[in-house]
Amino acid sequence: MIFNRLKMLLSERELTISQVAKDTGLSRTTLTYMVQNNSKGIQLATLNQLCQYLHVRPEDFFEYYPFDVAYQFQRDQDKITVAASILENGQIVQKAQLTGKMTDDTCKIAYTELEKQFADYYVKMSIFAKTLLKNQFKAVAKEKATQDIELI
């Protein structure tokens, strides 16, 4: 997994996306996607410009973890089952399963159970990376459940 740290770098420097866009000429939309870690890729010219502007090196801009997390969701009436896997080099090395309870407007999923089961991997991650991973999980779960997700 690779995360860009643009949000943290801007926060440390008390900069806004609007200010960076104005100062660098980069698109505000591009910067917003990058801050949210939603961009599919980063152009080298954009990375170069941001590194120069923020006075950082590319390795300061990214966090890398030598594993990925994959999810599969299955919904059955008022229950959602999440099969989570840790992958190294595309191969599953650990699995976990969670269930969530659907109500009228919310789906409650015990995400803390996933963190416990994957503790050997999660312990290596920064708080920033853990938060991003949790937010990504919540976004994917919301898409699959078509309801608001409450992580417990």
Backbone as JSON Lines, residues from 0, in Angstrom:
{"i":0,"aa":"M","n":[0.84,-1.17,0.0],"ca":[0.0,0.0,0.0],"c":[0.89,1.23,0.0]}
{"i":1,"aa":"I","n":[0.45,2.2,-0.78],"ca":[1.15,3.47,-0.82],"c":[0.13,4.57,-0.55]}
{"i":2,"aa":"F","n":[0.46,5.45,0.37],"ca":[-0.36,6.62,0.66],"c":[0.49,7.85,0.42]}
{"i":3,"aa":"N","n":[-0.1,8.91,-0.15],"ca":[0.64,10.16,-0.19],"c":[0.32,10.93,1.08]}
{"i":4,"aa":"R","n":[1.27,11.72,1.5],"ca":[1.16,12.45,2.77],"c":[0.85,13.93,2.56]}
{"i":5,"aa":"L","n":[0.28,14.28,1.42],"ca":[0.05,15.69,1.12],"c":[-0.79,16.36,2.2]}
{"i":6,"aa":"K","n":[-1.83,15.7,2.67],"ca":[-2.67,16.28,3.72],"c":[-1.84,16.63,4.96]}
{"i":7,"aa":"M","n":[-0.98,15.73,5.37],"ca":[-0.13,15.97,6.54],"c":[0.87,17.09,6.28]}
{"i":8,"aa":"L","n":[1.47,17.09,5.1],"ca":[2.45,18.11,4.76],"c":[1.81,19.51,4.75]}
{"i":9,"aa":"L","n":[0.61,19.61,4.22],"ca":[-0.09,20.9,4.22],"c":[-0.45,21.32,5.64]}
{"i":10,"aa":"S","n":[-0.92,20.37,6.42],"ca":[-1.3,20.66,7.8],"c":[-0.09,21.14,8.61]}
{"i":11,"aa":"E","n":[1.04,20.46,8.47],"ca":[2.26,20.85,9.19],"c":[2.7,22.26,8.85]}
{"i":12,"aa":"R","n":[2.41,22.69,7.62],"ca":[2.84,24.01,7.15],"c":[1.72,25.05,7.2]}
{"i":13,"aa":"E","n":[0.57,24.61,7.74],"ca":[-0.62,25.47,7.85],"c":[-0.98,26.08,6.5]}
{"i":14,"aa":"L","n":[-0.99,25.23,5.47],"ca":[-1.34,25.64,4.12],"c":[-2.7,25.07,3.73]}
{"i":15,"aa":"T","n":[-3.42,25.8,2.9],"ca":[-4.69,25.3,2.37],"c":[-4.49,24.85,0.93]}
{"i":16,"aa":"I","n":[-5.41,24.04,0.46],"ca":[-5.37,23.6,-0.93],"c":[-5.44,24.82,-1.86]}
{"i":17,"aa":"S","n":[-6.31,25.76,-1.51],"ca":[-6.46,26.97,-2.35],"c":[-5.16,27.74,-2.44]}
{"i":18,"aa":"Q","n":[-4.45,27.86,-1.32],"ca":[-3.18,28.59,-1.33],"c":[-2.13,27.88,-2.18]}
{"i":19,"aa":"V","n":[-2.06,26.56,-2.06],"ca":[-1.09,25.79,-2.85],"c":[-1.43,25.89,-4.34]}
{"i":20,"aa":"A","n":[-2.72,25.8,-4.66],"ca":[-3.13,25.92,-6.06],"c":[-2.75,27.29,-6.61]}
{"i":21,"aa":"K","n":[-2.98,28.32,-5.84],"ca":[-2.64,29.68,-6.27],"c":[-1.13,29.84,-6.45]}
{"i":22,"aa":"D","n":[-0.36,29.34,-5.49],"ca":[1.1,29.51,-5.53],"c":[1.77,28.66,-6.61]}
{"i":23,"aa":"T","n":[1.22,27.48,-6.89],"ca":[1.89,26.56,-7.82],"c":[1.27,26.54,-9.21]}
{"i":24,"aa":"G","n":[0.02,26.99,-9.32],"ca":[-0.67,26.88,-10.6],"c":[-1.27,25.49,-10.83]}
{"i":25,"aa":"L","n":[-1.15,24.6,-9.86],"ca":[-1.74,23.27,-9.97],"c":[-3.25,23.37,-9.78]}
{"i":26,"aa":"S","n":[-3.97,22.48,-10.4],"ca":[-5.43,22.45,-10.31],"c":[-5.87,22.16,-8.88]}
{"i":27,"aa":"R","n":[-6.85,22.93,-8.43],"ca":[-7.4,22.71,-7.09],"c":[-8.04,21.32,-7.02]}
{"i":28,"aa":"T","n":[-8.67,20.9,-8.1],"ca":[-9.29,19.57,-8.15],"c":[-8.24,18.48,-7.99]}
{"i":29,"aa":"T","n":[-7.13,18.62,-8.69],"ca":[-6.03,17.65,-8.58],"c":[-5.53,17.58,-7.15]}
{"i":30,"aa":"L","n":[-5.32,18.73,-6.55],"ca":[-4.81,18.78,-5.18],"c":[-5.81,18.18,-4.2]}
{"i":31,"aa":"T","n":[-7.09,18.43,-4.41],"ca":[-8.12,17.87,-3.53],"c":[-8.12,16.35,-3.6]}
{"i":32,"aa":"Y","n":[-8.07,15.81,-4.81],"ca":[-8.01,14.35,-4.96],"c":[-6.76,13.79,-4.27]}
{"i":33,"aa":"M","n":[-5.66,14.49,-4.4],"ca":[-4.42,14.01,-3.77],"c":[-4.53,14.06,-2.26]}
{"i":34,"aa":"V","n":[-5.06,15.14,-1.71],"ca":[-5.21,15.27,-0.26],"c":[-6.1,14.15,0.28]}
{"i":35,"aa":"Q","n":[-7.12,13.78,-0.49],"ca":[-8.05,12.72,-0.06],"c":[-7.53,11.32,-0.37]}
{"i":36,"aa":"N","n":[-6.34,11.23,-0.97],"ca":[-5.75,9.96,-1.39],"c":[-6.69,9.21,-2.33]}
{"i":37,"aa":"N","n":[-7.36,9.96,-3.2],"ca":[-8.29,9.37,-4.17],"c":[-7.73,9.38,-5.58]}
{"i":38,"aa":"S","n":[-6.57,9.96,-5.77],"ca":[-6.05,10.05,-7.14],"c":[-5.56,8.68,-7.6]}
{"i":39,"aa":"K","n":[-5.79,8.4,-8.86],"ca":[-5.36,7.12,-9.44],"c":[-3.86,7.12,-9.71]}
{"i":40,"aa":"G","n":[-3.31,8.29,-9.9],"ca":[-1.88,8.41,-10.16],"c":[-1.46,9.86,-10.0]}
{"i":41,"aa":"I","n":[-0.18,10.07,-9.88],"ca":[0.36,11.42,-9.73],"c":[1.39,11.62,-10.83]}
{"i":42,"aa":"Q","n":[1.18,12.65,-11.62],"ca":[2.14,12.97,-12.67],"c":[3.47,13.37,-12.03]}
{"i":43,"aa":"L","n":[4.56,12.95,-12.62],"ca":[5.89,13.29,-12.08],"c":[6.1,14.8,-12.03]}
{"i":44,"aa":"A","n":[5.59,15.52,-13.02],"ca":[5.74,16.97,-13.01],"c":[5.0,17.59,-11.81]}
{"i":45,"aa":"T","n":[3.83,17.03,-11.49],"ca":[3.07,17.51,-10.33],"c":[3.82,17.21,-9.04]}
{"i":46,"aa":"L","n":[4.32,15.99,-8.93],"ca":[5.09,15.6,-7.75],"c":[6.32,16.48,-7.6]}
{"i":47,"aa":"N","n":[7.02,16.71,-8.69],"ca":[8.21,17.55,-8.67],"c":[7.87,18.96,-8.17]}
{"i":48,"aa":"Q","n":[6.79,19.52,-8.71],"ca":[6.39,20.87,-8.32],"c":[6.02,20.94,-6.84]}
{"i":49,"aa":"L","n":[5.29,19.93,-6.35],"ca":[4.91,19.91,-4.94],"c":[6.12,19.72,-4.03]}
{"i":50,"aa":"C","n":[7.04,18.85,-4.44],"ca":[8.24,18.64,-3.63],"c":[9.05,19.92,-3.53]}
{"i":51,"aa":"Q","n":[9.18,20.64,-4.64],"ca":[9.92,21.91,-4.62],"c":[9.19,22.94,-3.74]}
{"i":52,"aa":"Y","n":[7.9,23.04,-3.92],"ca":[7.1,24.01,-3.17],"c":[7.14,23.74,-1.66]}
{"i":53,"aa":"L","n":[7.02,22.46,-1.3],"ca":[6.97,22.08,0.12],"c":[8.35,21.81,0.72]}
{"i":54,"aa":"H","n":[9.39,21.85,-0.12],"ca":[10.76,21.58,0.32],"c":[10.89,20.2,0.95]}
{"i":55,"aa":"V","n":[10.38,19.2,0.23],"ca":[10.48,17.81,0.66],"c":[11.02,16.97,-0.48]}
{"i":56,"aa":"R","n":[11.42,15.77,-0.15],"ca":[11.86,14.81,-1.16],"c":[10.71,13.84,-1.43]}
{"i":57,"aa":"P","n":[10.72,13.18,-2.58],"ca":[9.63,12.24,-2.88],"c":[9.39,11.21,-1.77]}
{"i":58,"aa":"E","n":[10.45,10.74,-1.13],"ca":[10.26,9.74,-0.07],"c":[9.58,10.34,1.16]}
{"i":59,"aa":"D","n":[9.61,11.67,1.31],"ca":[8.89,12.33,2.41],"c":[7.41,12.48,2.07]}
{"i":60,"aa":"F","n":[7.1,12.38,0.8],"ca":[5.75,12.61,0.3],"c":[4.87,11.36,0.41]}
{"i":61,"aa":"F","n":[5.5,10.19,0.48],"ca":[4.76,8.93,0.47],"c":[5.03,8.09,1.7]}
{"i":62,"aa":"E","n":[4.04,7.25,2.06],"ca":[4.22,6.18,3.04],"c":[3.98,4.88,2.29]}
{"i":63,"aa":"Y","n":[4.86,3.92,2.51],"ca":[4.76,2.63,1.82],"c":[4.74,1.49,2.84]}
{"i":64,"aa":"Y","n":[3.81,0.55,2.62],"ca":[3.74,-0.66,3.43],"c":[3.74,-1.84,2.47]}
{"i":65,"aa":"P","n":[4.58,-2.86,2.73],"ca":[4.75,-3.96,1.77],"c":[3.62,-5.0,1.79]}
{"i":66,"aa":"F","n":[2.4,-4.53,1.95],"ca":[1.23,-5.4,1.92],"c":[0.03,-4.57,1.47]}
{"i":67,"aa":"D","n":[-1.01,-5.26,1.04],"ca":[-2.27,-4.63,0.67],"c":[-3.39,-5.27,1.47]}
{"i":68,"aa":"V","n":[-4.5,-4.58,1.57],"ca":[-5.69,-5.12,2.22],"c":[-6.8,-5.14,1.17]}
{"i":69,"aa":"A","n":[-7.47,-6.27,1.06],"ca":[-8.58,-6.42,0.1],"c":[-9.84,-6.83,0.85]}
{"i":70,"aa":"Y","n":[-10.98,-6.38,0.35],"ca":[-12.26,-6.67,0.99],"c":[-13.24,-7.26,-0.02]}
{"i":71,"aa":"Q","n":[-14.07,-8.16,0.46],"ca":[-15.2,-8.67,-0.3],"c":[-16.42,-8.56,0.61]}
{"i":72,"aa":"F","n":[-17.48,-8.01,0.08],"ca":[-18.7,-7.79,0.85],"c":[-19.82,-8.67,0.32]}
{"i":73,"aa":"Q","n":[-20.58,-9.21,1.24],"ca":[-21.76,-9.99,0.86],"c":[-22.9,-9.55,1.76]}
{"i":74,"aa":"R","n":[-23.98,-9.13,1.13],"ca":[-25.14,-8.65,1.88],"c":[-26.25,-9.68,1.82]}
{"i":75,"aa":"D","n":[-26.83,-9.98,3.0],"ca":[-27.95,-10.91,3.08],"c":[-28.97,-10.3,4.03]}
{"i":76,"aa":"Q","n":[-29.99,-9.68,3.46],"ca":[-31.06,-9.01,4.19],"c":[-30.5,-7.99,5.19]}
{"i":77,"aa":"D","n":[-30.57,-8.28,6.49],"ca":[-30.14,-7.29,7.48],"c":[-28.71,-7.54,7.98]}
{"i":78,"aa":"K","n":[-27.95,-8.33,7.26],"ca":[-26.58,-8.65,7.67],"c":[-25.64,-8.44,6.49]}
{"i":79,"aa":"I","n":[-24.47,-7.91,6.78],"ca":[-23.43,-7.81,5.77],"c":[-22.2,-8.54,6.3]}
{"i":80,"aa":"T","n":[-21.59,-9.34,5.45],"ca":[-20.38,-10.08,5.82],"c":[-19.22,-9.53,5.01]}
{"i":81,"aa":"V","n":[-18.13,-9.24,5.71],"ca":[-16.94,-8.71,5.06],"c":[-15.82,-9.73,5.2]}
{"i":82,"aa":"A","n":[-15.31,-10.18,4.08],"ca":[-14.13,-11.05,4.09],"c":[-12.94,-10.15,3.75]}
{"i":83,"aa":"A","n":[-12.02,-10.02,4.68],"ca":[-10.85,-9.17,4.5],"c":[-9.61,-10.05,4.37]}
{"i":84,"aa":"S","n":[-8.68,-9.59,3.56],"ca":[-7.45,-10.35,3.34],"c":[-6.25,-9.41,3.33]}
{"i":85,"aa":"I","n":[-5.16,-9.89,3.89],"ca":[-3.86,-9.21,3.76],"c":[-3.14,-9.92,2.62]}
{"i":86,"aa":"L","n":[-2.64,-9.14,1.68],"ca":[-1.93,-9.7,0.53],"c":[-0.49,-9.21,0.51]}
{"i":87,"aa":"E","n":[0.41,-10.13,0.26],"ca":[1.81,-9.8,0.02],"c":[2.15,-10.35,-1.36]}
{"i":88,"aa":"N","n":[2.65,-9.5,-2.22],"ca":[2.96,-9.89,-3.6],"c":[1.76,-10.54,-4.28]}
{"i":89,"aa":"G","n":[0.56,-10.02,-3.97],"ca":[-0.65,-10.53,-4.6],"c":[-1.18,-11.83,-4.02]}
{"i":90,"aa":"Q","n":[-0.49,-12.39,-3.04],"ca":[-0.9,-13.65,-2.43],"c":[-1.5,-13.41,-1.04]}
{"i":91,"aa":"I","n":[-2.6,-14.08,-0.75],"ca":[-3.24,-13.95,0.56],"c":[-2.37,-14.6,1.62]}
{"i":92,"aa":"V","n":[-2.03,-13.82,2.66],"ca":[-1.23,-14.36,3.76],"c":[-2.02,-14.43,5.06]}
{"i":93,"aa":"Q","n":[-3.13,-13.7,5.12],"ca":[-3.97,-13.75,6.31],"c":[-5.38,-13.33,5.93]}
{"i":94,"aa":"K","n":[-6.37,-13.99,6.56],"ca":[-7.77,-13.67,6.31],"c":[-8.48,-13.34,7.61]}
{"i":95,"aa":"A","n":[-9.53,-12.56,7.47],"ca":[-10.39,-12.25,8.62],"c":[-11.81,-12.08,8.09]}
{"i":96,"aa":"Q","n":[-12.77,-12.28,8.97],"ca":[-14.16,-12.1,8.57],"c":[-14.89,-11.27,9.62]}
{"i":97,"aa":"L","n":[-15.68,-10.32,9.15],"ca":[-16.47,-9.46,10.02],"c":[-17.92,-9.55,9.6]}
{"i":98,"aa":"T","n":[-18.81,-9.3,10.52],"ca":[-20.22,-9.19,10.14],"c":[-20.73,-7.85,10.63]}
{"i":99,"aa":"G","n":[-21.68,-7.33,9.9],"ca":[-22.29,-6.06,10.25],"c":[-23.79,-6.22,10.32]}
{"i":100,"aa":"K","n":[-24.41,-5.4,11.14],"ca":[-25.86,-5.45,11.34],"c":[-26.47,-4.25,10.64]}
{"i":101,"aa":"M","n":[-27.42,-4.52,9.74],"ca":[-28.1,-3.47,9.0],"c":[-29.34,-3.04,9.78]}
{"i":102,"aa":"T","n":[-29.53,-1.74,9.88],"ca":[-30.76,-1.19,10.43],"c":[-31.41,-0.37,9.31]}
{"i":103,"aa":"D","n":[-32.41,0.41,9.66],"ca":[-33.11,1.18,8.63],"c":[-32.2,2.17,7.91]}
{"i":104,"aa":"D","n":[-31.3,2.81,8.65],"ca":[-30.49,3.85,8.02],"c":[-28.98,3.68,8.22]}
{"i":105,"aa":"T","n":[-28.56,2.66,8.93],"ca":[-27.14,2.51,9.25],"c":[-26.75,1.04,9.23]}
{"i":106,"aa":"C","n":[-25.49,0.82,8.93],"ca":[-24.9,-0.52,9.06],"c":[-23.77,-0.41,10.06]}
{"i":107,"aa":"K","n":[-23.83,-1.19,11.11],"ca":[-22.8,-1.17,12.15],"c":[-21.84,-2.33,11.92]}
{"i":108,"aa":"I","n":[-20.55,-2.0,11.78],"ca":[-19.52,-3.02,11.55],"c":[-18.43,-2.85,12.61]}
{"i":109,"aa":"A","n":[-18.06,-3.95,13.24],"ca":[-17.04,-3.94,14.29],"c":[-15.65,-3.91,13.66]}
{"i":110,"aa":"Y","n":[-15.26,-2.76,13.18],"ca":[-13.96,-2.6,12.52],"c":[-12.8,-2.89,13.48]}
{"i":111,"aa":"T","n":[-13.01,-2.67,14.75],"ca":[-11.95,-2.94,15.73],"c":[-11.54,-4.41,15.71]}
{"i":112,"aa":"E","n":[-12.47,-5.29,15.37],"ca":[-12.14,-6.71,15.26],"c":[-11.14,-6.95,14.14]}
{"i":113,"aa":"L","n":[-11.3,-6.23,13.04],"ca":[-10.36,-6.34,11.93],"c":[-8.98,-5.87,12.36]}
{"i":114,"aa":"E","n":[-8.93,-4.76,13.07],"ca":[-7.65,-4.24,13.57],"c":[-6.97,-5.24,14.51]}
{"i":115,"aa":"K","n":[-7.76,-5.92,15.32],"ca":[-7.19,-6.93,16.23],"c":[-6.65,-8.13,15.46]}
{"i":116,"aa":"Q","n":[-7.44,-8.6,14.49],"ca":[-7.02,-9.79,13.75],"c":[-5.8,-9.51,12.86]}
{"i":117,"aa":"F","n":[-5.68,-8.28,12.38],"ca":[-4.55,-7.91,11.54],"c":[-3.49,-7.12,12.32]}
{"i":118,"aa":"A","n":[-3.46,-7.3,13.62],"ca":[-2.58,-6.49,14.48],"c":[-1.12,-6.53,14.06]}
{"i":119,"aa":"D","n":[-0.62,-7.68,13.62],"ca":[0.78,-7.77,13.22],"c":[1.11,-6.83,12.06]}
{"i":120,"aa":"Y","n":[0.14,-6.55,11.25],"ca":[0.34,-5.64,10.12],"c":[0.02,-4.2,10.5]}
{"i":121,"aa":"Y","n":[-1.08,-4.0,11.21],"ca":[-1.52,-2.66,11.56],"c":[-0.55,-1.96,12.51]}
{"i":122,"aa":"V","n":[0.12,-2.71,13.35],"ca":[1.04,-2.1,14.3],"c":[2.2,-1.39,13.6]}
{"i":123,"aa":"K","n":[2.5,-1.78,12.38],"ca":[3.6,-1.17,11.62],"c":[3.19,0.14,10.97]}
{"i":124,"aa":"M","n":[1.91,0.44,10.96],"ca":[1.41,1.6,10.23],"c":[1.35,2.84,11.11]}
{"i":125,"aa":"S","n":[1.53,4.0,10.49],"ca":[1.38,5.27,11.2],"c":[-0.1,5.5,11.49]}
{"i":126,"aa":"I","n":[-0.39,6.39,12.41],"ca":[-1.77,6.74,12.72],"c":[-2.44,7.31,11.47]}
{"i":127,"aa":"F","n":[-1.7,8.09,10.71],"ca":[-2.2,8.67,9.46],"c":[-2.64,7.56,8.5]}
{"i":128,"aa":"A","n":[-1.79,6.56,8.3],"ca":[-2.11,5.45,7.39],"c":[-3.29,4.64,7.91]}
{"i":129,"aa":"K","n":[-3.34,4.4,9.21],"ca":[-4.46,3.66,9.79],"c":[-5.78,4.41,9.58]}
{"i":130,"aa":"T","n":[-5.75,5.72,9.74],"ca":[-6.95,6.53,9.53],"c":[-7.39,6.47,8.07]}
{"i":131,"aa":"L","n":[-6.43,6.58,7.14],"ca":[-6.77,6.49,5.72],"c":[-7.37,5.13,5.39]}
{"i":132,"aa":"L","n":[-6.78,4.08,5.93],"ca":[-7.28,2.73,5.67],"c":[-8.7,2.56,6.21]}
{"i":133,"aa":"K","n":[-8.93,3.08,7.4],"ca":[-10.27,3.01,8.0],"c":[-11.27,3.79,7.16]}
{"i":134,"aa":"N","n":[-10.88,4.97,6.7],"ca":[-11.78,5.78,5.87],"c":[-12.06,5.1,4.53]}
{"i":135,"aa":"Q","n":[-11.04,4.46,3.95],"ca":[-11.25,3.73,2.7],"c":[-12.21,2.56,2.92]}
{"i":136,"aa":"F","n":[-12.02,1.84,4.02],"ca":[-12.92,0.73,4.35],"c":[-14.35,1.24,4.47]}
{"i":137,"aa":"K","n":[-14.53,2.33,5.19],"ca":[-15.86,2.9,5.41],"c":[-16.5,3.31,4.08]}
{"i":138,"aa":"A","n":[-15.72,3.91,3.18],"ca":[-16.25,4.34,1.88],"c":[-16.68,3.14,1.03]}
{"i":139,"aa":"V","n":[-15.84,2.1,1.0],"ca":[-16.18,0.91,0.22],"c":[-17.39,0.2,0.85]}
{"i":140,"aa":"A","n":[-17.41,0.11,2.17],"ca":[-18.54,-0.54,2.85],"c":[-19.84,0.22,2.6]}
{"i":141,"aa":"K","n":[-19.78,1.54,2.61],"ca":[-20.98,2.35,2.36],"c":[-21.49,2.11,0.94]}
{"i":142,"aa":"E","n":[-20.56,2.03,0.01],"ca":[-20.93,1.77,-1.39],"c":[-21.62,0.41,-1.52]}
{"i":143,"aa":"K","n":[-21.07,-0.59,-0.85],"ca":[-21.62,-1.95,-0.96],"c":[-22.93,-2.1,-0.19]}
{"i":144,"aa":"A","n":[-23.02,-1.45,0.96],"ca":[-24.22,-1.6,1.79],"c":[-25.31,-0.62,1.39]}
{"i":145,"aa":"T","n":[-24.94,0.4,0.65],"ca":[-25.85,1.48,0.25],"c":[-26.54,2.12,1.45]}
{"i":146,"aa":"Q","n":[-25.83,2.18,2.56],"ca":[-26.31,2.84,3.77],"c":[-25.11,3.49,4.46]}
{"i":147,"aa":"D","n":[-25.41,4.4,5.39],"ca":[-24.33,4.96,6.2],"c":[-23.69,3.84,7.0]}
{"i":148,"aa":"I","n":[-22.4,3.96,7.21],"ca":[-21.65,2.94,7.94],"c":[-21.17,3.52,9.27]}
{"i":149,"aa":"E","n":[-21.39,2.79,10.32],"ca":[-20.88,3.16,11.63],"c":[-19.87,2.1,12.04]}
{"i":150,"aa":"L","n":[-18.61,2.51,12.18],"ca":[-17.58,1.57,12.6],"c":[-17.51,1.56,14.11]}
{"i":151,"aa":"I","n":[-17.61,0.35,14.67],"ca":[-17.58,0.21,16.13],"c":[-16.42,-0.67,16.53]}
